[in-house]
Amino acid sequence: MEYQNSNESAAGADGQTDAIAAVSSNGESRRDFLKSATKASAGLLAGGLAASATVSSMPATAAGMARLRGANERIHVGQMGIGGQGNAHMASLLRHKEDWNVEYVAVADIYSRHLDSALEQTKLPKDRGYVDYRKMLERKDIDAVWITTPEHWHATQAIHAMEAGKDVYCEKPMCKGVDEALKMHATALRTKRVIQIGSQGTSDPTYHRIGKLISSGKYGPVVWAQGSYCRNTPGGEWEYPIDKEANAENTNWKIFEEPSKNKHAFDGDRFFRWRKYWDYSAGIQGDLFPHVLHPFLIAIGKIEYPRRVVALGNLLIQKDREVPDTVHMMVEYPSGFTVIMAGSTVNQHGLTPTIRMNKATVEFAMFGGGQLHLIPEQPYADSIDEINEKVPGAGESIEMHELNFLECMRDHSIVPNCNIDLATKVQVAISMGEMAYRQQREVRFDTEKLRLL
């Protein structure tokens, strides 16, 4: 595929958080820190998210038990998509190939220049590079697949990978569409593969700490929450460089557009800046809102399908695209609480991340800040203590999220922090939000029959 995936910053991709950088002060290695932090996050999940997960139990068959890998057994990796976020993951896995005991055995990309770059980085021979990812999946020596392609390809590739017996790390958003999300979920249940969606905020212990506070029941039920992901990009969001050498032939343009109902002549802007177009992306809702909603549901402690979604916004300044540069979305859940999300690529002053319970409100810092402030509601001030604390190990580290996935491959008693159960419920809400915006209506979902109304 064209693999200019995602828009995470270089700092985020490298996972160079202050907490990780500081571990040398007490003699703890970077590897040990990442492992212990991942284990800690998994432990915090045990009381809430793990209880709702459905694909994290020990294998029930002898073949499944034989699959469990010891910590010293090497995991062989194949990757679909090189460029942007794909390069960030490749750099991380290559950097940690010894201490994480991972090894690239194959790569796939439809753009010849990206494929050549991937082979050079991994030092693999030419016959380990594939234009057709399906051919790569035929390899019996691949244990895990990294999917870092445009979102309109995620579902097809993830389903094929799971059916081929591979565990899957798939970048967010999980996919594009409610039906696609439900099909991915069903495939994960049927094949019993480990799947992690690349929303690395779910590996930040801040949300698990908040979840522990809320799940105590001391503060009453959650009433509503607010969060945002806002940027201000004068040159235009997602304006990735366009290679002058790119053309319909060396990009395999027809393959790129395969999942799309609408077909177009080759367009470098569409190929490299695909997040601007509805055929391949949900824009802010697909790229940025998963960073908000995945960890918020962990903190709230109720992993539910949405009941109703509304969304509105506009193209106010960045007119060279189809997706809006400003969008607001509200999600209502069966338990009665709502989550409000604001997104913009033309103003970076967002909402204070907040979860409101009946007896207290918690405000916190997203994206690795780690600070949380629990404020008693005035009628309950005599019985509720204020809390102001900094969560240790906080950080939106891609490395920590990758390591969580590898740990789950080696030990099936650990639930991936962004597991298929959480990810599906979030993706259904995101896709309903895209529909609500584009169709200018409220979108409803039957949470029992799992279908749109």
Sequence and secondary structure as in RCSB ss.txt:
>XXXX:A:sequence
MEYQNSNESAAGADGQTDAIAAVSSNGESRRDFLKSATKASAGLLAGGLAASATVSSMPATAAGMARLRGANERI
HVGQMGIGGQGNAHMASLLRHKEDWNVEYVAVADIYSRHLDSALEQTKLPKDRGYVDYRKMLERKDIDAVWITTP
EHWHATQAIHAMEAGKDVYCEKPMCKGVDEALKMHATALRTKRVIQIGSQGTSDPTYHRIGKLISSGKYGPVVWA
QGSYCRNTPGGEWEYPIDKEANAENTNWKIFEEPSKNKHAFDGDRFFRWRKYWDYSAGIQGDLFPHVLHPFLIAI
GKIEYPRRVVALGNLLIQKDREVPDTVHMMVEYPSGFTVIMAGSTVNQHGLTPTIRMNKATVEFAMFGGGQLHLI
PEQPYADSIDEINEKVPGAGESIEMHELNFLECMRDHSIVPNCNIDLATKVQVAISMGEMAYRQQREVRFDTEKL
RLL
>XXXX:A:secstr
    B    HHHHHT  HHHHGGGGGT  HHHHHHHHHHHHHHHHTTTHHHH SS S  SSHHHHHH   TTS E
EEEEE  SBHHHHHHHHHHHTTTTTTEEEEEEE SSHHHHHHHHHHHT  GGGEESSHHHHHT TT  EEEE S 
GGGHHHHHHHHHHTT EEEEESS  SSHHHHHHHHHHHHHHT  EEEE GGGG HHHHHHHHHHHTSTT  EEEE
EEEEE B TT TT     TT  TTTTTHHHHTTT SS     HHHHHSGGGSTTT  THHHHTHHHHHHHHHHHH
T     SEEEEEEE  S  SSSS SEEEEEEE TTS EEEEEEESB       EEEESSEEEEE TTTT EEEEE
E GGGTTTS  EEEE TT    HHHHHHHHHHHHH TTS  TT HHHHHHHHHHHHHHHHHHHHTS EEEETTTT
EE 
